[in-house]
Amino acid sequence: MKIKHYQFTALETWIEELYIKHQIDSVELLNIDDMARRFNVWIYYKPIKSKGLEVHSNMYTMIIDSRLSPTLQWLAFLHELCHLLRHVGNQTKLPELFTKGQEDEAEQFVLYAAMPILMISKLHMPPQKDKAIEYLSRTFAIPRRMAELRLNQIHRREFQGAIDSVLAEQNNASVSGFASKEEPSIQNIKLFSYYDSSADVSGPSQIVIEVDSATMNSSGEFYFSEDSHFDELEIEDFYGYKCTQLSVRDLKYKDDKIGLNFPTLSLLYGRTSKRFVLQMKDVEQFLELERGF
């Protein structure tokens, strides 16, 4: 299958790198026995709900529901494998904002792990959609509905990637010959992005802003662009850390940038150091309103 502009999500990139690390490079290895051996998972089949448990560091045990069909046992294995590899730990220490999506992430993990894009890209699939869905379902031994969901996802991201590529070329051509003016660095403010891997998007779902006490007590304002480059945070970075949710009412707008007014934020949320969280959907709504779209 020809894949040129496909856009990976953060979770999908993580899975592909994990497969490369463990030399999972063929469809024949996509089964419970081979995968369990590579990830140090001891498997037990019992007539109870599937469940995984970390025994020691990087060593796990998993019960798989023996009442399920072989196909559903494979999908249950992948679901629990996601929890073992990404969600093991004391979840009570995580802010609720970052825990509610873990089941959704596990389901998305199943979709990517059962049908890795690097394996799909090597296949010679029929051009007709119905036949391609049937081919994926048969090749990866997964339900037809999952194969259709994955194929639609691939086509959608390939199309969006092609559009983004054209727009990037046009943008580069329009600024050719002009030196870019860098924004001055601002001390004591750090910007991060958090990728909700349960979401079917390639961009961040949250922007995280860390501000120290001195900045919170200042009388200044800070502006940044929605398409700025942010360092990426993992969910583990939020263990035991209190986050303050911002709304569109907390934001300012100037020169097509998003702004924070620290005197106002200090009055609302206190003068100590803060970690603020902005939902990307709120940012997009705010910019649309300000731009008059």
C-alpha positions as CSV (number, residue, x, y, z in Angstrom):
1,M,0.0,0.0,0.0
2,K,1.5,3.3,-1.0
3,I,1.8,5.6,2.0
4,K,3.6,8.9,1.5
5,H,2.0,11.6,3.6
6,Y,0.6,9.6,6.5
7,Q,0.6,11.5,9.8
8,F,1.4,9.5,12.9
9,T,-0.1,10.2,16.3
10,A,2.2,10.2,19.4
11,L,0.8,6.8,20.5
12,E,1.3,5.3,17.1
13,T,4.9,6.5,16.8
14,W,5.5,5.0,20.3
15,I,4.1,1.6,19.2
16,E,6.1,1.5,15.9
17,E,9.3,2.3,17.8
18,L,8.4,-0.4,20.4
19,Y,7.9,-3.0,17.6
20,I,11.2,-2.1,16.0
21,K,13.0,-2.4,19.4
22,H,11.6,-5.8,20.0
23,Q,12.0,-6.9,16.3
24,I,8.3,-7.4,15.7
25,D,8.5,-6.9,11.9
26,S,6.1,-9.4,10.4
27,V,2.4,-10.3,10.6
28,E,3.4,-13.8,11.7
29,L,4.6,-12.4,15.0
30,L,1.3,-10.7,15.8
31,N,0.0,-13.4,18.1
32,I,-0.3,-13.8,21.9
33,D,2.6,-16.4,22.3
34,D,5.2,-14.4,20.4
35,M,4.3,-11.1,21.8
36,A,4.1,-12.3,25.4
37,R,7.5,-13.8,25.0
38,R,9.0,-10.6,23.8
39,F,7.4,-8.4,26.5
40,N,8.0,-10.8,29.4
41,V,4.3,-11.5,30.0
42,W,3.2,-14.8,31.6
43,I,-0.2,-15.8,30.2
44,Y,-2.9,-17.7,32.0
45,Y,-6.3,-18.6,30.6
46,K,-9.2,-18.6,33.0
47,P,-13.0,-18.0,32.6
48,I,-12.9,-14.5,34.2
49,K,-12.4,-11.0,32.8
50,S,-9.0,-10.4,31.2
51,K,-6.6,-8.5,33.5
52,G,-2.8,-7.7,33.6
53,L,-0.5,-7.2,36.5
54,E,3.2,-6.1,36.8
55,V,5.0,-8.7,38.9
56,H,8.5,-7.0,38.9
57,S,10.0,-4.3,36.8
58,N,9.5,-5.2,33.1
59,M,8.0,-8.5,34.1
60,Y,4.2,-9.1,33.9
61,T,1.5,-11.6,34.3
62,M,-1.8,-11.6,32.4
63,I,-5.1,-13.5,32.7
64,I,-7.0,-13.8,29.5
65,D,-10.7,-14.7,29.4
66,S,-10.8,-18.3,28.2
67,R,-14.5,-17.9,27.2
68,L,-13.6,-15.5,24.4
69,S,-12.9,-16.5,20.8
70,P,-9.3,-16.6,19.7
71,T,-9.7,-13.3,17.9
72,L,-11.2,-11.6,20.9
73,Q,-8.5,-13.1,23.1
74,W,-5.9,-11.5,20.9
75,L,-7.6,-8.1,21.1
76,A,-8.0,-8.5,24.9
77,F,-4.3,-9.3,25.1
78,L,-3.4,-6.1,23.3
79,H,-5.7,-4.0,25.4
80,E,-4.2,-5.3,28.7
81,L,-0.7,-5.0,27.2
82,C,-1.3,-1.3,26.8
83,H,-2.2,-0.9,30.4
84,L,0.9,-2.9,31.5
85,L,3.3,-0.9,29.3
86,R,1.8,2.6,29.7
87,H,-0.5,2.8,32.7
88,V,1.2,0.7,35.4
89,G,1.6,2.9,38.6
90,N,-0.4,4.6,41.2
91,Q,-3.1,6.3,39.1
92,T,-4.6,8.1,42.1
93,K,-1.6,10.5,41.9
94,L,-2.6,11.7,38.5
95,P,-4.9,14.6,37.9
96,E,-8.3,13.5,36.7
97,L,-7.8,15.5,33.5
98,F,-5.1,13.0,32.5
99,T,-6.6,9.7,33.7
100,K,-10.0,9.6,32.1
101,G,-8.6,8.7,28.6
102,Q,-6.7,5.6,29.6
103,E,-9.4,3.2,28.5
104,D,-9.8,5.1,25.2
105,E,-6.0,5.0,24.8
106,A,-6.0,1.2,25.3
107,E,-8.6,0.8,22.6
108,Q,-6.6,3.0,20.2
109,F,-3.5,1.0,21.1
110,V,-5.3,-2.1,20.0
111,L,-6.1,-0.6,16.6
112,Y,-2.5,0.5,16.0
113,A,-0.8,-2.6,17.5
114,A,-3.0,-5.1,15.7
115,M,-2.4,-3.4,12.3
116,P,0.9,-1.5,12.4
117,I,1.3,1.0,9.6
118,L,4.8,-0.1,8.7
119,M,3.5,-3.6,8.0
120,I,0.4,-2.3,6.1
121,S,2.7,-0.2,3.9
122,K,4.4,-3.4,2.7
123,L,1.2,-5.0,1.6
124,H,-0.2,-5.1,-1.9
125,M,-3.9,-4.4,-1.2
126,P,-6.7,-4.5,-3.7
127,P,-7.7,-1.0,-4.9
128,Q,-11.4,-1.6,-4.2
129,K,-12.3,-0.5,-0.7
130,D,-14.5,-3.5,0.2
131,K,-11.8,-5.9,-1.0
132,A,-9.1,-4.0,0.8
133,I,-11.1,-4.2,4.1
134,E,-11.5,-7.9,3.6
135,Y,-7.8,-8.3,2.9
136,L,-6.8,-6.4,6.0
137,S,-9.3,-8.4,8.1
138,R,-8.0,-11.7,6.8
139,T,-4.3,-10.8,6.9
140,F,-4.2,-9.5,10.5
141,A,-6.9,-11.8,11.8
142,I,-9.1,-9.1,13.2
143,P,-12.8,-8.2,12.9
144,R,-14.0,-6.6,9.6
145,R,-15.3,-3.5,11.4
146,M,-11.8,-2.9,12.8
147,A,-10.2,-3.3,9.4
148,E,-12.7,-0.8,8.0
149,L,-12.0,1.7,10.8
150,R,-8.2,1.4,10.3
151,L,-8.4,1.8,6.5
152,N,-10.6,4.9,6.8
153,Q,-8.2,6.3,9.3
154,I,-5.2,5.7,7.0
155,H,-7.0,7.4,4.0
156,R,-8.0,10.4,6.2
157,R,-4.5,11.0,7.5
158,E,-2.9,10.4,4.1
159,F,-5.2,13.0,2.6
160,Q,-4.6,15.5,5.4
161,G,-0.8,15.0,5.2
162,A,-0.9,15.7,1.5
163,I,-2.8,18.9,2.0
164,D,-0.4,20.0,4.8
165,S,2.6,19.2,2.5
166,V,1.2,21.5,-0.2
167,L,0.5,24.3,2.2
168,A,4.0,24.0,3.7
169,E,5.6,24.3,0.3
170,Q,3.4,27.4,-0.5
171,N,4.3,29.0,2.8
172,N,8.0,28.4,2.3
173,A,7.8,29.9,-1.2
174,S,6.0,33.0,0.1
175,V,8.7,33.8,2.7
176,S,11.7,32.9,0.6
177,G,14.4,35.6,0.7
178,F,13.2,37.0,4.0
179,A,15.0,36.4,7.3
180,S,12.7,35.1,10.0
181,K,12.5,37.2,13.1
182,E,12.8,35.2,16.3
183,E,10.6,36.0,19.3
184,P,12.6,37.1,22.3
185,S,13.0,34.3,24.9
186,I,11.1,34.9,28.1
187,Q,12.5,33.7,31.4
188,N,10.7,31.5,33.9
189,I,7.9,30.5,31.5
190,K,7.9,27.0,30.0
191,L,5.5,25.8,27.3
192,F,4.8,22.1,26.7
193,S,2.3,20.0,24.7
194,Y,0.4,17.0,25.8
195,Y,-0.7,14.5,23.2
196,D,-3.9,12.7,24.1
197,S,-3.2,9.5,22.2
198,S,-6.8,8.4,22.5
199,A,-7.7,11.2,20.1
200,D,-7.6,10.6,16.4
201,V,-5.4,13.7,15.7
202,S,-1.8,14.2,15.0
203,G,-1.5,17.4,17.0
204,P,-1.5,18.2,20.7
205,S,-4.8,18.1,22.7
206,Q,-3.5,20.2,25.6
207,I,-1.0,23.0,26.0
208,V,0.7,23.1,29.4
209,I,2.3,26.4,30.7
210,E,4.6,26.4,33.7
211,V,5.1,29.7,35.5
212,D,7.3,30.4,38.5
213,S,6.3,32.6,41.5
214,A,8.3,35.6,40.4
215,T,6.4,35.7,37.1
216,M,3.1,35.2,38.7
217,N,3.9,38.3,40.9
218,S,4.9,40.3,37.9
219,S,2.8,43.0,36.1
220,G,3.5,41.7,32.6
221,E,1.8,39.8,29.9
222,F,3.0,36.8,27.8
223,Y,2.0,35.9,24.2
224,F,2.6,32.8,22.2
225,S,1.4,31.3,18.9
226,E,-0.8,28.2,18.7
227,D,1.6,26.6,16.2
228,S,4.7,27.2,18.3
229,H,7.1,24.3,18.9
230,F,6.5,22.9,22.4
231,D,8.4,20.2,24.2
232,E,6.3,17.1,24.7
233,L,5.1,15.9,28.0
234,E,4.2,12.3,28.9
235,I,1.4,11.3,31.3
236,E,4.0,10.2,33.8
237,D,5.2,13.9,34.1
238,F,1.9,14.7,35.9
239,Y,2.3,12.3,38.8
240,G,1.5,14.2,42.0
241,Y,1.4,17.6,40.2
242,K,-1.5,19.9,40.6
243,C,-2.8,21.5,37.4
244,T,-5.0,24.5,37.0
245,Q,-7.4,24.5,34.1
246,L,-7.7,27.7,32.1
247,S,-10.7,28.8,30.1
248,V,-11.1,31.1,27.2
249,R,-12.1,33.9,29.6
250,D,-8.5,33.8,31.0
251,L,-6.9,34.5,27.6
252,K,-6.0,37.7,25.8
253,Y,-5.4,38.3,22.1
254,K,-2.9,40.4,20.2
255,D,-1.3,40.1,16.7
256,D,-2.9,36.7,16.2
257,K,-1.3,35.3,19.4
258,I,-2.7,33.9,22.6
259,G,-1.8,35.9,25.8
260,L,-1.8,35.6,29.5
261,N,-2.1,38.5,31.9
262,F,-0.3,37.6,35.1
263,P,-1.9,40.2,37.5
264,T,-5.3,38.8,36.5
265,L,-4.2,35.2,36.8
266,S,-2.7,35.9,40.2
267,L,-5.9,37.3,41.5
268,L,-7.9,34.3,40.2
269,Y,-5.5,31.5,41.1
270,G,-2.9,32.8,43.6
271,R,0.6,34.2,43.3
272,T,2.6,30.9,43.8
273,S,4.1,29.0,40.9
274,K,1.6,27.3,38.7
275,R,1.1,24.7,36.0
276,F,-1.8,25.8,33.8
277,V,-3.5,23.6,31.3
278,L,-5.2,24.8,28.1
279,Q,-7.4,22.5,26.1
280,M,-6.5,22.9,22.4
281,K,-10.2,22.9,21.4
282,D,-10.7,25.9,23.7
283,V,-7.7,27.7,22.1
284,E,-9.1,27.0,18.6
285,Q,-12.5,28.4,19.7
286,F,-10.9,31.4,21.2
287,L,-8.9,32.2,18.1
288,E,-11.9,31.8,15.8
289,L,-13.9,34.3,17.9
290,E,-11.1,36.8,18.0
291,R,-10.3,36.5,14.3
292,G,-14.0,36.9,13.5
293,F,-14.4,33.6,11.6
